[in-house]
Amino acid sequence: MKYRFLLVLLILGCIYPSSVAADALQGDQILNWLTAKSSSTIDLARTKGYIQGILELYVVFGYRNPDLNIYCVRDKGISTLEATDIIVKWLKKHPNRLKEPAVLLVLHALKDAYPCTKQPK
């Protein structure tokens, strides 16, 4: 558990340097960009790229050290489209959390959808 927390902190440190933390994406922004009919192509692409970046960062850390996994997907991985659907559903289910940093909410959504289970030794 301690290592998972450290991984989240590392991810946040890489994605949101302290000088721009106030400008961090929030859950309501990505939910709006992914669901609004009026979203621009640029906003939609930005959000999907943002999600893809989080998924790829997981690959870097999770595959190198499975003890750092926050969520555990099946062997073939997860597509950006599948992750986006999971994230949108999770955000709609948790409207009271929409003002939190998007990166944390994305990780929570994926963790709920793909929980890690300990394998018996």
C-alpha positions in Angstrom: 0.0 0.0 0.0 2.9 2.4 0.9 4.3 1.8 -2.6 1.0 2.5 -4.3 0.8 5.8 -2.5 4.4 6.7 -3.5 3.5 5.8 -7.2 0.6 8.2 -7.1 2.8 10.9 -5.7 5.4 10.2 -8.4 2.7 10.4 -11.1 1.4 13.6 -9.8 4.9 15.1 -9.5 5.6 14.2 -13.2 2.3 15.4 -14.5 1.7 18.4 -12.4 4.8 20.4 -11.4 4.0 22.7 -8.4 4.1 25.8 -10.5 1.1 24.7 -12.6 -0.8 22.6 -10.0 -3.5 25.3 -9.8 -4.2 24.8 -13.5 -4.5 21.0 -13.2 -7.3 19.4 -15.1 -10.3 18.5 -12.9 -12.8 15.8 -13.1 -15.6 18.1 -14.3 -13.4 19.3 -17.2 -12.7 15.9 -18.6 -16.2 14.7 -18.1 -17.5 17.7 -19.9 -15.0 17.3 -22.8 -15.8 13.6 -23.1 -19.6 13.9 -23.0 -20.7 17.3 -24.3 -22.0 17.4 -27.8 -20.4 20.8 -28.2 -16.9 19.7 -27.2 -14.3 20.7 -29.8 -12.2 18.1 -31.5 -9.2 19.6 -29.8 -10.7 19.1 -26.3 -11.7 15.6 -27.1 -8.3 14.7 -28.5 -6.6 16.4 -25.5 -8.6 14.4 -23.0 -8.1 11.1 -24.8 -4.4 11.8 -25.1 -4.4 12.6 -21.4 -6.0 9.3 -20.6 -3.6 7.4 -22.9 -0.7 9.1 -21.1 -1.9 7.8 -17.8 -2.4 4.3 -19.3 1.2 4.3 -20.7 2.7 5.6 -17.4 1.0 2.6 -15.8 2.8 0.3 -18.2 6.2 1.9 -17.4 5.8 1.5 -13.6 3.4 -1.4 -13.3 5.2 -3.9 -15.6 8.6 -3.0 -14.1 7.4 -3.5 -10.6 4.1 -5.2 -10.1 4.0 -4.2 -6.4 3.4 -0.7 -7.6 0.2 -1.5 -9.5 -2.8 0.7 -8.6 -5.1 -1.3 -10.9 -4.7 -4.6 -12.6 -5.9 -5.2 -16.1 -6.0 -8.5 -18.0 -3.0 -9.6 -20.0 -4.0 -7.8 -23.2 -4.2 -4.5 -21.5 -6.9 -1.8 -21.8 -7.7 0.4 -24.8 -8.1 4.2 -24.5 -11.7 3.8 -25.6 -12.4 1.2 -22.9 -10.7 3.3 -20.3 -12.6 6.4 -21.4 -16.0 4.5 -21.0 -15.0 3.4 -17.5 -13.9 6.8 -16.5 -17.0 8.6 -17.8 -19.3 6.1 -16.0 -17.2 6.5 -12.8 -17.3 10.3 -12.9 -21.1 10.3 -13.4 -21.4 8.0 -10.5 -19.3 10.2 -8.2 -20.4 13.8 -9.0 -19.2 15.0 -5.6 -15.6 14.4 -6.6 -15.6 16.3 -9.9 -13.5 19.2 -8.5 -10.6 16.9 -7.6 -7.6 16.5 -9.9 -8.5 14.4 -13.0 -5.4 12.2 -12.7 -6.6 11.0 -9.3 -10.1 10.4 -10.5 -8.9 8.5 -13.5 -6.8 6.2 -11.3 -9.7 5.7 -8.9 -12.0 4.8 -11.8 -9.5 2.2 -13.2 -8.8 0.9 -9.7 -12.5 0.3 -9.1 -12.9 -1.4 -12.5 -9.7 -3.5 -12.3 -8.9 -4.2 -8.7 -5.7 -6.0 -7.9 -6.1 -9.2 -6.0 -3.3 -11.0 -4.1 -2.4 -14.3 -5.6 -2.0 -17.1 -3.0 1.6 -18.3 -2.7 
